[in-house]
């Protein structure tokens, strides 16, 4: 099987379920942002040595494929004619709570925030901060899509929580790597 199909050469692509749309559509933009986020998490992983963190990030990458597959599926195509779900997996409150639990565990090991943190640190923390901003964009794109086509609220909630997780994780990685955080303190200008 060849990787190229030539079916997108005129600026259209097929959604899950077969509907063809412009590659500039809000739906395609949303799952493209999710794909970009997943790639940046992969870059961050290549600079992290903590096995527990790597295990969490691998699970998150798996979950992002689940989010992306649903983002690529119009709501009217989620169910097959036989009444079964088209998608084998969907994001639920379980995955959202998992992110919250991981965040809480990291947060217990961190100093309380007093100021905004300037994105940076070592390579891993810097890529996690970049992933966080891409996650926010992915969330905004799903919210935008939801204004014209229904999106299950769990998808938006998951991305919202994931951006928080990535922020806390960037702080945690900086701490375990002995990399100082730089603050945005308006009083020190």
C-alpha positions in Angstrom: 0.0 0.0 0.0 1.4 3.4 -1.0 1.4 6.2 1.5 0.2 8.7 -1.1 -3.2 8.6 -2.5 -3.4 11.8 -4.6 -7.0 12.3 -3.4 -6.0 15.5 -1.6 -4.2 17.2 -4.5 -7.1 19.6 -5.0 -7.2 20.8 -1.4 -9.8 18.4 -0.1 -9.6 15.5 2.3 -11.9 12.8 3.6 -13.1 12.8 7.2 -13.6 9.6 9.2 -16.9 8.4 7.7 -16.1 9.4 4.2 -17.3 13.0 3.9 -15.0 15.2 1.8 -14.2 18.7 3.0 -11.7 21.5 2.3 -8.4 21.1 4.0 -9.0 24.6 5.3 -12.1 23.6 7.2 -12.4 24.2 11.0 -12.6 20.4 11.5 -9.4 19.7 9.6 -7.7 22.6 11.4 -8.7 21.2 14.8 -7.3 17.8 14.2 -4.2 19.2 12.5 -3.5 21.2 15.7 -3.9 18.0 17.8 -1.5 16.2 15.5 1.0 19.0 15.8 0.6 18.9 19.6 1.3 15.2 19.6 4.5 15.7 17.6 5.8 18.4 20.0 5.1 16.0 23.0 7.2 13.5 21.1 10.0 16.1 20.8 9.8 16.8 24.5 9.9 13.0 25.3 13.3 12.8 23.5 14.8 15.1 26.1 13.2 13.4 29.2 14.8 10.6 31.2 12.2 10.1 33.9 10.5 6.7 33.2 7.2 7.6 35.0 6.9 10.9 33.0 7.7 9.1 29.8 5.0 6.5 30.6 2.5 9.3 31.2 3.4 11.1 28.0 3.1 7.9 25.9 -0.4 7.5 27.3 -1.2 11.1 26.5 0.0 10.6 22.9 -2.2 7.6 22.6 -5.2 9.7 24.0 -4.4 12.5 21.5 -4.9 10.0 18.7 -8.2 9.2 20.2 -9.1 12.9 20.5 -7.9 13.5 16.9 -9.9 10.6 15.5 -13.1 12.0 17.1 -12.2 15.5 15.9 -12.0 14.0 12.4 -15.4 12.5 12.6 -18.6 14.6 12.1 -21.1 13.9 14.9 -23.6 12.4 12.5 -21.0 9.8 11.5 -20.1 8.8 15.1 -22.6 5.9 15.0 -22.8 3.3 12.3 -26.0 2.2 10.7 -26.1 -0.9 12.9 -26.1 1.4 16.0 -22.5 0.7 17.0 -19.9 3.4 17.5 -17.7 4.1 14.5 -14.8 4.8 16.9 -13.4 2.0 19.2 -12.4 4.6 21.8 -13.5 8.0 22.9 -12.1 10.3 25.6 -14.1 10.3 28.9 -13.9 11.8 32.3 -11.5 8.9 33.2 -8.7 10.3 31.1 -9.4 13.9 32.3 -9.2 12.7 36.0 -6.0 10.9 35.2 -4.4 14.2 34.0 -5.6 15.9 37.2 -4.2 13.1 39.4 -0.8 13.3 37.7 -0.8 17.1 38.0 -1.7 17.0 41.7 1.3 14.6 42.3 3.7 16.9 40.5 2.3 20.0 42.2 3.0 18.5 45.6 6.7 18.6 44.8 6.8 22.2 43.5 7.0 25.5 45.1 3.7 27.5 45.0 3.6 30.0 42.1 3.9 33.7 43.0 4.5 35.1 39.5 4.0 34.0 35.9 6.8 31.9 34.6 8.7 32.8 31.4 8.6 29.8 29.1 12.0 28.2 29.0 14.4 26.2 31.0 16.2 23.2 29.6 15.3 21.5 26.3 12.6 19.3 27.8 10.9 22.1 29.7 11.1 24.4 26.7 9.4 21.9 24.4 6.8 21.2 27.1 6.0 24.9 27.2 5.7 25.0 23.4 3.5 21.9 23.5 1.3 23.7 26.1 0.8 26.7 23.8 0.0 24.3 20.9 -2.5 22.5 23.2 -4.2 25.9 23.9 -4.5 26.5 20.1 -5.9 23.0 19.6 -8.4 23.7 22.3 -9.4 27.1 20.7 -9.8 25.4 17.4 -12.2 22.8 18.8 -14.1 25.6 20.5 -14.3 27.4 17.2 -15.5 24.2 15.5 -18.1 23.7 18.2 -19.6 27.0 17.2 -20.7 25.5 13.9 -20.6 21.8 14.4 -21.2 19.9 17.6 -18.1 18.7 19.5 -18.4 16.5 22.6 -17.5 18.6 25.6 -15.1 16.0 26.9 -12.7 16.7 24.0 -12.5 20.4 24.9 -12.2 19.6 28.6 -9.4 17.1 27.9 -7.4 19.6 26.0 -8.0 22.3 28.6 -6.7 20.0 31.3 -3.8 18.8 29.2 -2.5 22.3 28.7 -2.5 22.7 32.5 -0.7 19.3 32.9 2.0 20.4 30.4 2.6 23.6 32.3 2.9 21.7 35.6 5.1 19.0 34.0 7.4 21.7 32.5 7.9 23.1 36.0 8.5 19.6 37.4 11.0 18.7 34.8 12.9 22.0 35.4 13.0 21.1 39.1 14.3 17.6 38.7 16.9 18.8 36.2 17.9 21.7 38.6 17.0 24.3 36.0 15.9 27.6 37.6 12.5 29.1 36.6 12.5 32.6 35.4 9.6 34.8 36.5 7.7 37.6 35.0 7.6 40.0 37.9 6.3 43.4 36.8 8.0 45.0 39.8 11.5 44.0 38.6 11.4 45.7 35.3 
